[in-house]
């Protein structure tokens, strides 16, 4: 509560005090109105019964699951193996291993992604100049062996690449 | 004894049946039956209120709350209780064992003692001391004592600090609560809870909230604020303040020791709402409006249903407060009590006296 200045009369102080009480109660009632609206509209509930509704589960658009690399129907991706994502990653989650194709051009060999180290910050997706990366919506990531959390994101071509 | 009190003597069917069957030992059996009923009521209320708090808070916060155990999580309090029973009750090294084990029992016993004098219906009240309001104020001091002893006996400086904070808070707000109760005692002319309820007999406009012009509704809202602070509930839950103190006075308690504090807090919420019903909302009287047809229907519903309905409405209002308002700081809390509530209550008491003299009250 602000100190009364010596010029302020008792009447002014009293009116300021009363106004404060009234506006304070008005703002409290506004808050209670909002919560009551949520309470009497059960449709606003956003929690989902997860294991039961696995088939109909809807994730939010901005949910950040593990990194993925979209491929078109021909199995091609937009990655040029420039390595910007590798530099953007703060904790060394990504390794871009490039090779050369027949014409001597630098192409992507293996895109290695270690989920166990990833913090899902999304800096790699922001850094990618070609839009080759995206955060997927998966979240069921638990496995028994840590080695299973090292993924190769680009689909193995018909050539030599296989498992990591 | 007033005319209304002689009209409804404090007896009920079960008690009279025992008196007829065993005339000699009835004075022994009836209290035992009463205590058993009280234990059943308090334990079932604790479970119900915990479930209700979780579900209501969930819906206020746009989520569902417990859904797994039983239909929509109905058996969740049972599961919680079983978990708490099987948890180890640890005592810190160097703690004062006797006081450490005694402290959680005090708030719970205060709850039982207060439940004993709540007038649930015309014939449903365990005892009705003539100084019921004084009894309520005295017994609710046991809660403060339990909290202070818990903080002291924990051999932990932070628990002691938390206990002193909550003790200071509860004692300060008890003054305002006493003054509000005193206003009702003054206008109704009796300190027995039963007769306070009987003094509100008649239409809905005979309840003290409406019968006292303007003062009734003002003191009802002040009672809500003060009892929220007295109950250590948000926005005044500085006693446990989970984000600042990680529990305050009951930091060192685990298992059933913690559960006793917890149960006492929840059932005290019901007791406090019941007192609000008794003092302001006409207790077990139905809200008659003066139209004979509707009044007949309302009178057909038994009084304890009205009592529980009104009480649970107040409980809902407490929960509504809790999940809407942000927590206040300790200095704001203290200045609210000592600079706003206490002078306002003294003024209210004086205005009540003026209303009495002018004959406007009742």
HADDOCK unambig.tbl for C-alpha pairs under 7 A between the chains (distance, minus, plus):
assign (segid A and resid 31 and name CA) (segid B and resid 324 and name CA) 6.26 0.50 0.50
assign (segid A and resid 32 and name CA) (segid B and resid 324 and name CA) 5.95 0.50 0.50
assign (segid A and resid 35 and name CA) (segid B and resid 60 and name CA) 5.50 0.50 0.50
assign (segid A and resid 35 and name CA) (segid B and resid 324 and name CA) 6.44 0.50 0.50
assign (segid A and resid 36 and name CA) (segid B and resid 60 and name CA) 6.98 0.50 0.50
assign (segid A and resid 38 and name CA) (segid B and resid 59 and name CA) 6.80 0.50 0.50
assign (segid A and resid 38 and name CA) (segid B and resid 60 and name CA) 5.68 0.50 0.50
assign (segid A and resid 38 and name CA) (segid B and resid 62 and name CA) 6.46 0.50 0.50
assign (segid A and resid 39 and name CA) (segid B and resid 59 and name CA) 5.16 0.50 0.50
assign (segid A and resid 39 and name CA) (segid B and resid 60 and name CA) 4.90 0.50 0.50
assign (segid A and resid 44 and name CA) (segid B and resid 62 and name CA) 5.99 0.50 0.50
assign (segid A and resid 45 and name CA) (segid B and resid 62 and name CA) 4.37 0.50 0.50
assign (segid A and resid 45 and name CA) (segid B and resid 63 and name CA) 4.89 0.50 0.50
assign (segid A and resid 45 and name CA) (segid B and resid 64 and name CA) 6.65 0.50 0.50
assign (segid A and resid 46 and name CA) (segid B and resid 62 and name CA) 6.11 0.50 0.50
assign (segid A and resid 46 and name CA) (segid B and resid 63 and name CA) 5.85 0.50 0.50
assign (segid A and resid 47 and name CA) (segid B and resid 63 and name CA) 5.19 0.50 0.50
assign (segid A and resid 47 and name CA) (segid B and resid 64 and name CA) 6.34 0.50 0.50
